Amino acid sequence: MTKNKTEQGKDKKMEEKENRAEQMNTETQEQHTDQEEQTEKKQQTRKKHPSYKVKYEEMHDRYLRLSAEFDNYRKRTLREKADLTKFASEGVLLSLLPVIDDFDRAMASLPEQEECQSYIEGISLIYNKIKDFLNQNGVEEMEALHKTFDPDLHDAVTKIPAPEEDLKGKVVDVLQKGYFLKGKVLRHAKVVVGE
């Protein structure tokens, strides 16, 4: 019986050791499983929430783009304001051009008589004052006669056979003068083109 008790004691100890070993194995497996789950959760969290460095780079890129966009907006509005002030008088000056055309026609049709000389001088003074006013405001007459036809500057009214070979594709006659306002076309010249 003592042997039996000893053997039973040994068996119990062995069982306890085996149980402890199984428990340790189970605990180790659970720890590995927990660690794997935690690692997987961290990876999913990283996928869902990028690292601070990536976030910083995204925010920095967004900041640079917004800054550049605002700078472009500021430059564009300044340029638009400058153009607005530069060409603010465009409408008034454009409406004066028909008056200049009438003066040109009047000056061309004035008779060369002694008795009309005072009228001619008076009309010439008024004409020169208006021309000076236009020049002071940046209006310049466009030179078109015998120049190469340019659709950006000229409106072709008609085409005629060129009187000379070197006038082909060039302006043969100017029906209405063209004008520039500070380098910009204020009115296109109406011309006849040789072909």
FENMO-V257630 format. One record per helix or strand. SS is the DSSP state (H for helix, E for strand). FROM is the first residue (numbers start at 0). TO is the last residue. If there is no record, write none. Layout:
<<SS | FROM | TO> <SS | FROM | TO>>
//
This chain:
<<H | 1 | 47> <H | 51 | 85> <H | 89 | 108> <H | 113 | 135> <E | 138 | 140> <E | 147 | 147> <E | 153 | 159> <H | 164 | 166> <E | 169 | 175> <E | 178 | 180> <E | 183 | 186> <E | 188 | 193>>
//
